[in-house]
Amino acid sequence: MLPGKGILVVEDEPEIAKVLQASLLRAGFEVATAFDGKAALDAYRVHNPALILLDLRLPRLDGLEVAQQIRQNSDTPIIMVTARVTESDKVRGLRWADDYVTKPFSLQELLARIQCVLRRAQGMAPCPKLQIRDLTIDLENHEVQMQDKAVHLTPAEFELLALLAQHPERVFSRCRLLAAIGSYERDSDLRTIDSHIKNLRRKIEPDPEEPQRIISIYGMGYKFVGK
């Protein structure tokens, strides 16, 4: 991995590390991996990554200690990726990290957060908000407003809305939409998408029975109408 050009994945579960590596490679990143805290510090010194995905519960050296040591002489962006979900864990993690993602997570969401953190680190403008008529979708903070009022979506509903809204008029099959939320709902089937779309329409459509934003395309799937 070229210095400053890739992502270091620090994860002690080989299967999760493998999935992350494959997803990042498909997204165009170079990737190095480490499976414990001490190996993470060695890999960091060798590869000088642009960003680190760091688990907290690691063998040999805890993820927080890894982050603290890196922060002694570097501002390399760090995203905590962990099963620790309490508020106190998150507060401790964000003392050293730029973002905090809990397991199980959506790969689409994680890739979006990586892009946003890298943009901030490079001094670029923050990730955009999508403004579609009276609907505002904050891709960085995972927040939605309609007519300036907060719309409370589940993680899966947000993933579906964000994917559809970023590609207006493009038809997505149920299989493709299911893949976008697969990390949230491992046992779901194609009918799950119809249920989520129904709930999403109830929250963002003026008339859910006559949808104007998320349209069904018979025999194919769904599309978002941006006009």
N, C-alpha and C positions, 0 to 999 in steps of 0.2 A: 504494500500500500504506500502510495506516495505521501510524503509528509504534508499534513494539513489538507489532504484531499479526500479523506474517507471517514468512516464511522467505526468506532470501537464498540463492540457489543460485549458486555460483561454479564454473563448469565450462567448459573451453575446447572441448569436443567438443559441437557444436550438437545432435546427435541425443540424446546422453545428457541434456543440459540440458532438451531438449524432453520426454523421457520423465519426468524428475524433476518438471518443472513440472506436467505433466498429472496425475501421481499425487498430488502434494501438493494440487492444486486439488480433485481428487475427494475427498480426505480432509478438505476444509474449510478449508485454509490459504490465506492470501493469499501470493502469490509474486512476488519480483523476481529477475532474473537478471543475471549479469555474466560476461564471457567472458575476462577477464584480471585480473591482480592489481591494477593501478592502478584499473581500472573497479570492482573489488570494493570498494576503499576509498571511492571516490566514492559508490557505491550504499549502502554501509553508513552513511555520513554523512547521506545523503538520507532513507533509509527507516527507520533505527533498528530493524532487525528483531528479532524475539524469539529467532531462532536462525539460524545460518549453516551451510550445507553447503559445505564448502571443499575443492576439489581441491588437491593439492600441486604438481603439475607444470603451471605456468601461464605464459603469455607475459607479458612486461614486468615482472612481479614475482612471485617464487615464493610459493607458498601459506604456507610457514612465515613468511616476512617479513610477509605480510598478517596472519597470526594474531598475530605479535609486536606489530605496530603497533596492532592493535585492543586487545590486552591491556594496552597502556600506560595506557588510561583507561576500560576497560570490562570487565565480566564477562559480556558477551553469550555465551551458550552456542555452542560451535563443535563441529561433527562433521566430522572429516576424512573425505573420500570419495576414495580414491586407489588407483592400481594398485601403489603401492609397498608391498611385503609383507614386507620384512625386519624382523627384530626391532629393529634400530637405527633404521630409519625410524619404526617405531611408537613407540619410546621418545622420539625427538625430537618427533614429532607430539603426543604426549600431554603434553609439557611445556606446551603452549599450548592444547590442545583438551580437550573433555570426553569425547569418544569417538572411535573410529577404526574406519572400515569400509573393507574392501578390495574392489576390483573383481575379478571381477564379483560383484555383490551381489544379494540378494533384496529386491525392493521392500517386501515384507511385513516383512522384518527391519528394513529402514531405517526404515520408518514406526513400528515398535515402539520402536526406539532413540530416535527423535525424541521420541516421547511420554514415554519414561522420562527423557531429559535435561531436557525441559521441566518435568516434575514435580519433579525435583530442584532446578532453578533457581528454581521458584516456592515452594520450601519445603514441597512436598506429600510425602506418604508415597511411598516408592519403589514401583516397579512390583511388583505382587503375585507371589507364588509360588503356583502352582496345586497344591493338595494333593488328590489323588484316590486314596483308599485308601492303598496303600503307595508310590504314585508321586508324586514331587515334581518340578514343572517350573518352573524359574527363568527367567521370561520376560526379565528384564533381562540376566542373565549367560549366557543360552543354555546352561544346565546342567540335566541330568536325573539324578535319583537314584531308585532303587527299593530299598526296604528298607534305606535309608541307604547304599547302595553306588552309586558313579557308573556311569551308563550312557552309553557313548560312542556318540553319534549323528553321522552325517554332517550337514552343513548342510541338505541337502534333507530328511532324515529328521526333523530338529528342526522345520523349517517345517511339515511335514505334521502332526506330533504336536501342535504348539502350536495350529495352526488347528483341528484336530478337537477337542482337549481344551477349548478356550475356548468351543466351541459344542456341548456334549453333546447327544446325541440328534438333532442336525441332520444330515441326509444331504447329503453333498457329492459332486457328480459327479466323474468322473475329469478332465473338462475344467477344472473349478474347482480341483481339487487340482494339476493340471499347471501352471496359471497361477501358483500359489503358489511353485513352484520353478523357474519358467521362466527366471529369470536365471541359475540355476546350470547348467541343462542345456538349451541352446538348440536342440539337435537331437533332443530326446526326443519320444516319442509316448505315446499313452495307456497302452500296455503298461508303460511305465516306472513308472507309478504302482503297478501291481500288484506290480512287483518291489520297489519301496521299501516298500510295505505289508508284503510278505512278510518283508523284512529287519527292519522295525520290530517286527513281531509276535515275531520270534525274540528280540528284545532286551527286550521289555517284557511279553510274555504269559507267564503261568505255564505254559501249554501252547499253543504256537503252532499246533498242529493243531486245537485247540478254543478259538479266541480268545474272550476275555471283554471286552476293552477296545475293540478296533477290529473292528467287525462289517461284513461284506459285506451290502449290500442288493441283491438280484438285479435286474439291469437298470437300476440307478440309481447306485450308487457305494458309499461307505463312511460309517459314522458312529461316533462315540465314545460308549461307554456309561460314564457317570460314576458310577453307583451301585455 
